[in-house]
Amino acid sequence: MKKQDLDNIHKLKDSEFTNLLHSISFKSKKNKDKESDKLKEKILKKDNSFKKNLALATNYIYLLISPLILLLSIYYILVKYVFNRQMNTLLIFLIFLGLFTGYWSIFKQIRGRDKWKR
């Protein structure tokens, strides 16, 4: 430091000197990099949790809809080739059966995840 800078520091009042010290960062670049890395990790963790929840939700939708589509296609085949007429009771029964099997598969998957977490 130059002598003139030291004289200027000595002339500062206590409050001005403390403000100057607070404004100066004594952290090394490594510490700053670590802080920025921690911030990046938090952002990535939030982003990953969103992606994980989105994937889980779409998986549940597929589990719920796939039995419905399968049973409705079976209904279509039965009506077209076997019965040759529409049967509303069979349609309602197959829709409820598809919903039940879809919810049951979601329940089994959730129950299986809880077992793995323990």
N, C-alpha and C positions, 0 to 999 in steps of 0.2 A: 504494500500500500504506500501511497505517497504521503508525505508529511502533511500536505494540505488537506487530504482526506481525513487523516487522523484528527487534525485541528477542527475540522468541521464536525466530526462526530463528538468531540469533547464539548463543543458549543451547544449541542442539542439539549433540549430539556428532557427530563425523565420520560414524560409521556410520549414525546416525539421519538425518543430512542426505543421505547418498547414497541411503538407502532412500526418502526423500522425493522425491529427484530421479528415481529410477527409476520411482516410481509416477506421476509427472506425465508426461503425453504432450505433447510439443511439436510434434506433427504437426498440420498444418492439416486442415481438414475436407476439402479437395480430395484430399489424400493418403489420408485414410481412405476417401473415396469410391472412389478408384482401387483401393485394396486390396480393397474389397468388390466392385467391378466385376470384378477379376481372379478373385476367388473364385467369383462368379456365372458367369463365362466357363468356369472349370474344370468347374463342375457341369453347365453346358449342354453342354460338349464331351463329358463322360462320357455324358450323356443322349443326345446326338446319335449317339455311337458305338454305343450300345446299339440305338437305332432303326435305324441303318444296318445293323448286323449282323443284326437281326431281319428287315429287309426283304430282305437278301441271302439269308438262310436260307429264307424263304418262296418267294423266286424260284427257288431251287434245287429246292425240293420241287415247285413247279409244273412246272418243266422235266423233272423225273424222272417225275411221275405222268401228265402229259398224253399222252405217247405210249402209255402203258399203257392208259389209258382209250379212246383212239382205236382201238388195235388190238383190245382186247377187244370194243368195239362192232362192229368189222368181223367178228370171230369170231361174235358173236351173229347178225348179219345173214346170214353165210354158212351157219351151222347151221340157222337158221330157214327161209330161203328157197331156198338152193341145195342143200345136202346132205341136209336133212331128218333128220339123225341127228347125234349128238355124235361129235366127233373129238378125242380127247385129245392126240394128237401135234400136231395143228394148234394147239390151245390152248397147249400148252407152247412150241411154236415162236414163236407170236405174243407170249407173255409175255416170252420171252428177247429177241425182236426189240425189243419195247417198252422193256425195261430197257437194252439196248445203245444204242438211239437216244437215250434219256433221258440216260444217262451221257455219250454222245458230245456232245450239245448242251451239257451242263454243262461238259465239257472245252473245247469251243470257246469258250464264254463266258469261262471263267477265262483261257484262253490269250489271248483278245482283250483282257482287262483288263490283263494283264501287258504287252502291247505298248503300250497307251495310257499306262501309268505310266512307261515309259522315255522 
